[in-house]
Amino acid sequence: MTKKNVLAPVTSFLVTLFVSATAFAQDAAANEFDMKKWGLLAAAIAICGAAIGGAIAQGKTASTALDGLARNPGASGKIFVPMILGLALIESLVIYALLIAFQILGKVQ
């Protein structure tokens, strides 16, 4: 499948998901419950997206580093340090998303 074939259904699903909540407006008590529900969903989407993106990025980084080592084993010192630095930065972005998810959960509860 091409990106276009995947992007259109995902976009339409997300638009339907987020727009339909405003169409069914209710009283204040129900809105408070809806805010908690959407806050929990936002936190879940934030951490899931960060975990998936971080895993893909770390896999690509390790794969590229191993390809470079396989082609030139003498360059292991020049490849290893930037690879570790890149992996640490990728992981720090995932941890940052976790902190944002905790902040969203704190505002919901």
C-alpha positions, 0 to 999 in steps of 0.5 A, spaced: 500 500 500 502 506 498 502 512 503 496 515 500 492 509 500 493 509 508 493 516 509 486 517 507 482 512 511 486 514 517 485 521 516 478 520 515 477 516 521 481 521 526 477 527 523 470 523 524 473 521 531 474 528 534 469 532 530 463 527 532 464 529 540 462 536 538 456 534 535 453 530 541 454 536 546 450 534 553 450 537 560 455 539 564 456 533 568 457 529 562 462 534 559 466 533 565 466 525 564 467 526 556 473 531 558 476 525 562 475 520 557 478 525 551 484 526 556 485 519 557 485 518 550 490 523 548 495 521 553 494 514 550 495 516 543 501 521 545 505 515 549 503 510 543 505 514 538 512 516 541 513 509 543 512 507 535 516 512 533 522 511 537 522 504 536 522 505 528 527 510 529 532 506 534 531 500 529 533 504 523 539 507 527 541 500 529 540 497 522 544 503 519 550 502 524 550 495 523 550 496 515 556 501 516 560 496 520 559 490 515 562 494 510 567 497 513 569 494 520 575 499 521 570 504 522 567 501 528 570 507 533 567 512 528 560 509 528 559 507 535 559 514 538 554 517 534 550 511 534 549 511 541 548 519 542 543 518 536 539 512 540 540 516 547 536 522 543 531 518 540 530 515 547 529 522 550 524 524 546 520 518 548 521 519 555 519 527 554 512 524 551 511 520 557 512 526 561 507 529 557 502 524 557 503 524 565 501 531 565 495 530 561 493 525 566 494 530 572 490 535 568 484 530 567 484 527 574 
